[in-house]
């Protein structure tokens, strides 16, 4: 308690020190006694900081003074700031100038909120630093956190149906020469002194661009179909066909399939297709279309047949020198006629 020169004057505080947060409110209670005199002394609150004492003004909206019980006076300070940190004293004012006057008071300390922050969803996230996620490129996943205390270790996982796969640790996880097998959901785990927390999952969607050309039979006179197949992601929008030439490649009709009816040797050559999707375009490797000509078989048989007849005629001339000329002429004409019939049969 605080007592004046007369033992009938006193001020007592419930506590000598109070800690409060910035923006909050605080009540400081003072219990007092004084002699029964007229007029009644009026209570007043003062703030003392660095030996300077200042009376609080009732005009300040943040200051409120009230009394709900006898001999109890309360000071309420609202919307506290750090500058409100000071020592607060209750005094009385009266015409005869008798008031409590002492160094004792209530010390108020106003501070900011200081807490340990756990790693949270808002503070932990995965970023895909590389915008290119096309098959064959490289990609880097980055785990960022605003954790307090700071993160000690980052761990990476790929989500799977059976059990998630643990990947190398570190704030960054890089994959070079990515393929469709790397597609999936990834997340990171941040560990600090308070424990650990998982980020939300991030989808890594690897865009494929493989192309393959296939064809059917390649015999002259038949029909052939070249087919362009792709596992592109995003899907292929249009297919284009080309025949490779020395000067400039020839653009053929568009479509996944390119058909040729009654092919000939002129259709032989190197063909390739181009697939177009949202990422751009990509060419397949070239495929050789080698048209097999049936006339080659006939030429070989004709040469063999002529050689056979020439041999027969030479043998007949040596063994039959004594035969009459008319007989030889008849034989040659018969052989020639037989050869013509045979060839006509092959060509039909």
Secondary structure by P-SEA (a helix, b strand, c coil): ccccccccccccccccbbbbcccbbbbbbbbbccccccccbbbbbbbbcccbbbbbbcccccbbbbbccccbbbbbbcccccccbbbbbbbbbccccccccccbbbbbbbbcbbbbbcccccccccccccccccccbbbbbbbbbbccccccbbbbbbbcccbbbbcccccbbbbcccccccccccbbbbbccccccccccccbbbbbbbbbbbbccccccbbbbbbbbbbccccccbbbbbbbcccbbbbcccccbbbbcccccccccccbbbbbccccccccccccbbbbbaaaaaaaaaaaaaaaaaaaaaaaaaacccccaaaaaaaaaaaaaaaaaaaaaaac
